[in-house]
Amino acid sequence: MKKEKVYRYSLQFPGKTEEQMRAGELLEQLGSRKSRFIIRAINEYMDAHPDEVAVATLPRPIPVPAYSRDELRALLVEILAESGYTAKAPYLPESQSPAGLQERADIDDMLENINVFLS
C-alpha cells in the first residue's frame, strides 16, 4: 500500500517447506534491515527476468466512481437500511446496550462527516 511516498506491506507465509523455512529464517535474522534486502532482491529479480515482470502490464487500480456528498450519504443510508438502520430508530435489537448505542452514534457521526470519505 502506497501512502505519501511510503510503501507499507505485511508479509506472511507458512513455514511448511524447506524453501519457506529458509526464507523465513533469513528474514528473521535481517531484523530491521528486511526492507533494504527485499527491495534489492526484487529489483535484481526484475532485472534478471524482465519478460516475467513487466510493470506496465501489472493490474491498474479499478476506477472508483466519484460521488457527491449527498449521493454518497444516500448510498450509505440505503446500505444501512438493509440492516434495519434508520435515522430516527435503532437499527439493531442490541442497540440499547452501551455497545449498540456507541455503534449507532459512530454511524450517525460518519453520516454527518461524510466529507472525510470523499476524495
Summary of the structure (lengths in Angstrom):
residues: 119
radius of gyration: 23.2
end to end distance: 17.1
largest distance: 62.1
contacts: 201
relative contact order: 0.06
helix: 59%
strand: 3%
